Amino acid sequence: MRFATFTEPSGIAAATGIPLARAGVVSDAGIHPLPADVTMLDLVRSGLPAALTAGQRSLAAAAVPLDAVRLLPPLAAPTVRDFVAFEEHVEGVAASVSDAAAASGSANSSAVVPEWYQAPTFYFTNPYALVGAHDDVPVPPGCEMLDFELEVAVVIGRDGASLSPDEAREHIFGYTVLNDWSARDLQRREMKVMLGPAKGKDSATTLGPWLVTADELEPYRDTDGFLALDLRAFVNGELVGQDLLSNMGWPFEELIAYASRGTEVRAGDVLGSGTCGNGGCLAELWGRRGRIDPPPLRPGDVVELTVEGIGTVRNRVVAGLALPPVREARARSVPRVRKRG
């Protein structure tokens, strides 16, 4: 079953004038709204069996045509973790975010640090910067090297702590497409401080077009336990990347188990797969080719990401805010004072 969150022109809150977000079930006819007081986060927290029952009831309601709505991120995720689970992506990007490689124009695309193989690595990204499947995406302030990242995200359907991979599978509600928009020049600077990424990944994350329940994708599971979904990335209609989700280093169950290790995951949490290989982002291609080709994204560019069995997100890049430069820290050239004078 496919669940979505949307607004429509007729659904305006009288008190604020802001469009009301509604949750619904997607069919070939359009979106069948759920009761107005039910959000997608409510539905996810009710558990997958209850959600499927509620969705089946809503299919009896009249559908709103898809071209008459704005698709929002499928749910208001409490947290968003993003992993780096594709070896091929790491091979290419390692060179492109290196100052030495950028300065020399060399392509050093074969070095994956041993630590990558030892355990899945992730960072927390900004849950307040989620955008919908067809929303415009502004260039982050100060960014000259904007990039996309083609990923699939899993949504947790039940709270759990220190889960085993087998237990983790029972905690999956469903999957959605994720575009981790990345300011590569900002990222390159902050990664040299050995912390982050922070502002390099802070401006926008596309989720959508809807949330597909886990049962819908089980037919794609291969003999090794991975989901063999076809992934494709287009910029301005030109195919720039294609991969299979099954090229992940770990399946989603292992990522969830690691995220919950010694702590907990909760219903509604989003975990990204990390960027796929073979052109899943521009930076991978820059690293492999030793040059900035294709060029960074610019206002007017359209990025379209398609995942088999889930759907397509399509965002246009637009000009962002023009803000003053960030003030540099003062450098202390005299002995530091430890007591007030």
C-alpha positions in Angstrom: 0.0 0.0 0.0 1.2 3.6 -0.7 0.6 6.3 1.8 1.1 10.0 1.1 0.8 13.4 2.8 -0.6 16.2 0.7 -2.4 19.6 0.6 -5.0 20.7 -1.9 -6.1 24.3 -2.8 -9.5 23.9 -1.2 -8.1 22.7 2.2 -7.1 26.0 3.8 -7.2 26.6 7.6 -9.5 29.5 8.2 -7.5 30.8 11.2 -4.1 30.9 9.5 -4.7 30.7 5.8 -2.2 27.9 5.6 -3.1 24.8 3.5 -4.1 21.8 5.7 -1.9 18.7 5.4 -3.9 15.5 5.0 -2.8 11.9 4.9 -4.2 9.5 2.4 -3.8 6.2 0.5 -2.6 6.4 -3.1 -4.3 4.4 -5.9 -4.5 4.6 -9.7 -7.4 7.0 -9.2 -5.5 9.5 -7.0 -5.3 10.0 -3.2 -8.0 8.7 -0.9 -8.0 10.9 2.2 -7.7 9.4 5.7 -9.7 11.1 8.5 -8.7 14.7 8.9 -7.4 14.2 12.4 -5.0 11.3 11.4 -1.4 12.2 10.3 1.0 9.8 8.7 3.1 9.8 11.8 0.0 8.7 13.8 -0.6 6.0 11.3 3.0 4.7 11.4 2.9 4.7 15.2 -0.2 2.6 15.1 1.7 -0.2 13.5 1.7 -1.7 10.0 -1.3 -4.0 10.5 -3.5 -1.2 11.8 -2.3 1.2 9.1 -3.1 -1.3 6.4 -6.6 -1.7 7.8 -7.2 2.0 8.0 -5.8 2.4 4.5 -8.2 -0.2 3.1 -11.1 1.6 4.7 -10.0 4.9 3.1 -9.9 3.4 -0.4 -13.7 3.5 -0.3 -13.6 7.3 -0.2 -13.5 9.4 -3.3 -10.0 10.0 -4.6 -8.4 13.4 -5.1 -6.6 13.5 -8.5 -2.8 13.6 -8.0 -2.5 16.6 -10.3 -4.7 18.6 -8.0 -2.5 18.2 -4.9 0.9 19.2 -3.6 2.8 16.2 -2.2 4.5 16.9 1.1 7.1 14.6 2.6 5.3 11.4 3.5 5.7 12.0 7.2 7.1 14.5 9.7 10.0 12.3 10.8 11.2 12.9 14.4 14.8 11.9 13.4 16.6 11.3 10.1 19.8 9.3 10.0 21.7 8.9 6.8 24.1 6.0 6.3 26.9 5.6 3.8 26.3 2.0 2.8 27.5 1.8 -0.9 31.2 1.0 -1.4 31.2 2.3 -4.9 29.9 5.7 -3.7 32.7 5.9 -1.1 35.3 5.0 -3.8 34.4 8.0 -6.0 33.4 10.6 -3.4 36.6 10.2 -1.3 38.6 11.8 -4.1 36.1 14.6 -4.9 36.0 16.0 -1.4 39.7 15.9 -1.0 41.5 19.2 -1.4 44.6 17.5 -2.7 42.7 15.6 -5.4 40.7 18.7 -6.3 43.9 20.8 -6.7 45.8 18.3 -8.7 42.8 17.2 -10.9 43.7 13.6 -10.1 41.2 10.7 -9.8 41.9 8.6 -6.8 38.8 6.6 -6.7 39.9 3.3 -5.3 40.7 4.1 -1.6 38.0 3.0 0.9 39.3 3.2 4.5 39.3 -0.1 6.4 37.0 1.4 9.0 34.1 1.6 6.4 34.0 -2.2 6.3 33.9 -2.6 10.1 30.5 -1.2 10.8 27.8 1.0 9.1 28.4 4.7 9.5 25.7 7.4 9.7 25.1 10.9 10.7 22.0 12.8 11.8 20.6 15.2 9.4 18.0 18.0 9.7 14.4 16.8 10.1 13.1 20.4 9.7 14.6 20.6 6.2 12.4 17.9 4.6 10.9 18.8 1.3 8.2 17.2 -0.9 8.5 15.2 -4.1 8.0 18.2 -6.5 9.0 21.2 -4.3 11.6 23.7 -5.5 15.0 23.4 -3.7 17.0 26.6 -3.1 20.7 26.7 -3.4 22.2 26.9 0.2 23.7 30.3 1.2 27.4 30.4 0.1 27.2 27.2 -2.0 28.8 27.0 -5.4 28.9 23.2 -5.7 25.4 21.9 -5.2 24.8 18.1 -5.7 22.1 15.6 -5.4 22.3 12.1 -3.8 20.0 9.2 -4.9 19.0 7.0 -1.9 16.2 4.9 -0.5 15.0 5.5 3.1 13.4 3.0 5.5 10.8 4.2 8.0 10.6 2.5 11.4 7.2 1.2 12.3 7.7 0.1 15.9 9.9 1.3 18.8 12.8 -0.9 19.7 16.2 -1.0 21.3 19.4 -3.0 20.6 17.6 -5.0 17.9 19.1 -8.0 16.1 18.8 -7.9 12.3 16.0 -10.5 12.4 14.1 -8.4 14.9 14.8 -5.2 12.9 12.9 -6.6 9.9 9.7 -6.8 12.0 10.2 -3.1 12.9 10.1 -1.8 9.3 7.0 0.1 8.2 8.0 0.9 4.7 10.3 2.7 2.2 10.5 6.0 0.4 12.8 7.8 -2.1 15.4 10.1 -0.5 17.5 12.9 -2.1 20.2 14.1 0.2 21.0 17.5 -1.3 24.6 18.3 -0.6 26.7 21.5 -0.7 30.0 20.0 -1.6 32.2 23.1 -1.1 30.7 23.6 2.4 31.1 19.9 3.2 34.7 19.9 2.1 35.6 22.7 4.5 33.8 21.3 7.5 35.0 17.7 7.1 38.5 19.0 7.5 37.5 19.9 11.1 36.8 16.2 11.7 33.2 16.9 12.4 30.1 16.7 10.3 28.8 16.9 7.7 26.8 19.8 9.0 25.9 22.8 6.9 27.0 20.8 3.8 23.9 18.6 4.4 21.6 21.0 6.3 19.5 22.7 3.7 17.1 20.2 2.1 16.3 16.5 2.0 13.6 15.3 -0.4 11.4 12.4 0.8 8.6 11.0 -1.4 6.6 10.7 -3.4 4.9 8.4 -0.9 5.6 5.8 1.7 5.4 2.3 0.3 4.7 -0.4 2.9 7.3 -3.1 3.4 5.1 -6.0 2.1 4.9 -4.3 -1.3 8.7 -4.6 -1.8 9.2 -8.2 -0.5 9.0 -9.6 -4.1 12.3 -7.7 -4.9 14.3 -9.4 -2.1 17.2 -11.4 -3.4 18.7 -14.6 -2.0 21.2 -12.6 0.0 18.4 -10.6 1.7 18.8 -7.4 -0.2 16.1 -5.5 -2.1 17.2 -5.5 -5.7 15.4 -2.3 -6.8 16.5 -0.4 -9.9 17.7 3.2 -9.1 18.0 5.9 -11.7 19.1 9.6 -11.6 18.4 12.2 -14.3 19.5 15.8 -14.5 17.5 17.9 -17.0 16.2 14.7 -18.6 19.7 13.1 -19.1 20.5 9.8 -17.3 23.6 10.4 -15.1 23.3 7.4 -12.8 21.9 3.9 -12.5 22.4 1.2 -9.8 20.7 -1.6 -7.9 19.8 -1.1 -4.2 21.1 -4.6 -3.6 24.7 -3.2 -4.0 24.5 -1.9 -0.5 27.2 -3.2 1.9 24.6 -4.1 4.5 20.8 -4.7 4.1 18.4 -2.3 5.9 17.9 -4.7 8.8 21.6 -4.4 9.6 21.5 -0.6 9.4 18.5 -0.5 11.8 20.2 -3.0 14.2 23.3 -0.8 14.3 21.3 2.4 14.8 19.5 0.8 17.7 22.7 -0.6 19.3 22.8 0.5 22.9 20.0 3.0 22.3 16.6 2.9 20.6 14.8 3.7 17.4 11.3 4.9 17.4 8.3 4.6 15.1 8.6 7.3 12.4 12.4 7.5 12.4 13.8 7.7 8.9 17.1 5.9 8.0 18.7 6.6 4.6 20.6 4.0 2.7 23.3 6.3 1.7 24.0 7.2 -1.9 24.1 4.5 -4.5 27.0 4.0 -6.9 27.5 4.4 -10.6 26.5 8.0 -10.7 24.2 8.2 -7.7 25.6 11.7 -7.2 27.8 14.2 -9.1 30.6 14.1 -6.6 31.2 10.4 -7.3 31.6 11.2 -11.0 33.9 14.1 -10.2 36.2 11.9 -8.1 36.3 9.1 -10.8 37.0 11.5 -13.7 39.3 13.9 -11.9 37.4 16.9 -13.1 34.1 18.7 -12.3 32.1 17.0 -14.9 29.1 17.1 -15.0 29.0 20.6 -13.6 27.4 21.4 -10.2 23.7 22.0 -10.1 22.5 25.6 -10.9 19.2 27.3 -10.6 16.9 26.0 -13.3 18.3 22.5 -13.2 15.8 19.7 -12.6 16.8 16.5 -10.7 14.6 13.4 -11.1 15.2 10.3 -9.1 13.3 7.1 -9.7 13.3 4.0 -7.6 11.6 0.8 -8.9 8.6 -0.2 -6.8 8.4 3.2 -5.0 8.2 6.0 -7.5 9.8 9.3 -8.7 10.7 12.6 -7.0 11.4 15.6 -9.3 12.8 18.8 -7.9 13.8 22.1 -9.5 16.8 24.0 -8.2 16.1 27.7 -7.6 18.2 30.6 -6.3 18.6 30.7 -2.6 19.1 33.4 0.0 22.0 35.9 -0.5 23.4 36.2 3.0 26.6 38.0 4.2 29.7 35.9 4.6 30.2 34.0 7.9 32.6 35.8 10.3 35.8 34.0 10.9 36.9 33.1 14.5 39.5 35.3 16.2 42.9 33.6 16.3 44.6 34.0 19.7 48.3 35.1 19.2 48.9 35.9 22.8 48.8 33.6 25.9 45.2 32.8 26.8 43.9 34.4 30.0 42.5 32.0 32.6 41.3 34.6 35.1 39.2 37.8 34.8 41.3 40.9 35.2 
